[in-house]
Amino acid sequence: MSQTPVDEGGEPLLVTPPYWDDACGHLSRRDRVMNKLVERFGAVRLQSRGDAFTTLARSIVGQQISVKAAQSVWTRFVALGVGSRYLITPAAVLALPEPVLRSAGLSARKVEYLCDLARHFEEGGLQQFQWDAMGDEAIIDELVAIRGVGRWTAEMFLIFYLMRPNVLPLDDVGLIKGISLNYFSGEPVSRAEAREVADAWAPYRSVATWYVWRSLDPLPVTY
């Protein structure tokens, strides 16, 4: 990957996937529910700040807690001096002792995960410069070898950092809930049923997932 572009204040620049307009048109033609969601939330688009370590760290912080709680913990975490809201560094995380990191509201396990992630980046244990040429599953396989990074976290990375267009995170509670509400009148939905609905979204399942999330929470989440 190339170096993360930054603005005059040193913050990563916001980037929207170049395929977004094409994806919206495709989804609107293929799926009546998507057509309504795109009309309703079309002005809101996925935006990435393009820093790999920060994206993965935010995903770890947000595991198994609400979006609101995750944002609160992240704000306290950043205030410890690990960087800015949108750009933290592995070295800064590793420089802080565990009790200080935990004071932000992080569990002992999440501190372990964040430090292991930081070491992978500091020691060059990831194929960052080959990610653009690698398939989604190959990148997932590499990332899940890091402690605390499961398939869901790797899929969030594919969507929010690499901006891959066709990711379907079936382990995401919000996606399943959103499919239930929008396609099944709130009835419980199995993974197989969710996958069947998403067949019509290909090759832009990431974008469709984004709009399903917006139907639950209009405020976009950035990693």
Disulfide bonds with the S-S distance in Angstrom:
none
